[in-house]
Amino acid sequence: MKDMKTLLLQEDGIPYAAELLRSGEPVGMPTETVYGLGCDATQPSAVRKVFAAKGRPSDNPLIVHIADISEWGSLVREIPPLAMALAEKFWPGPLTIILPRSERIPPETAGGLDSVGVRLPAHPIAQEMIRAAGVPIAAPSGNRSGSPSPTTSAHMLADMDGRIPAIVEGGSCLGGVESTVVVLDDASTVRVLRPGLITVEMLNTVAERVIVDDAVLSQLAPDAPVRSPGTKYRHYAPEAKIILVNGGQEEFLRYVKSQQEEGVYALVFDADLPLCSANGIPALSYGDTDAERAAAFFGKLRELDECGAKCVYVRAPRTDGIGLAVYNRLIRAAGYEVRTV
């Protein structure tokens, strides 16, 4: 499916991008999390083009993006008080709220579900594109399905050149991981289906109770419905085999050194790099803090492929705060292959 030249548009190309979106074509757009592959969320034919360009399973729902909270009501059947409180606290921002969908959202957008996830992105270009198009924009991450999500236009172009008409340039994404996805269990309980930069601790400032769904750290059964993007299928993976390793610095380095052969790399914390070098372990760092690791690790996974890595041992982050979002993406990149040393 490589039969066109994908244009890289600057901000002054937004009117043309909006015209493409209204005509049912997919367009790449920056957000504060990752680059998304956007289309008119209300056009089934446009949604099918997004699934085709990504090679995405059709039961994997898309998140719908709006530019103003007033646009939300036409996309869902009702907005409970807790949902509105979350939106007022965290929008614009990287939080997706799942509610029963209205008839305006077709089944194709919702992955066949009776619900839809909606968010109001914080990136000014994303907001401008939505306003210019005049339609809600469904936008999964702008990568080929299963590969690392793109945090620059160059990442997206590498995956989508020839498959979509255009990408709008917006610089590097500051967040680096996709939005937090939540559903309401009841009037006072929020369930996290996919962790992100809006953390469990932050959600607890609004909701009486926050539950982390089992799918965040465990693999769903093959026949389980996909309630949120990024919860069922192998995601975020480079060409290299990824193995996630839980353990302290000494234990991690000792274990990786025991596995050394050609093409074996490590993805580590900043403080680990000198010791990797001293032990002859080819390594890249993905940051010193959880926020730095969230912003960097998708790009580092792509960089490891460029290095010719065949197998990468990743030092696991913590599983609280933003670390939970990074850990969640890494276990999926690893196909749930996790070792504790």
Order of alpha helices (4+ residues) and beta strands (2+ residues): beta-alpha-beta-beta-alpha-beta-alpha-beta-beta-alpha-beta-alpha-beta-beta-beta-alpha-beta-beta-alpha-beta-alpha-beta-alpha-beta-alpha-beta
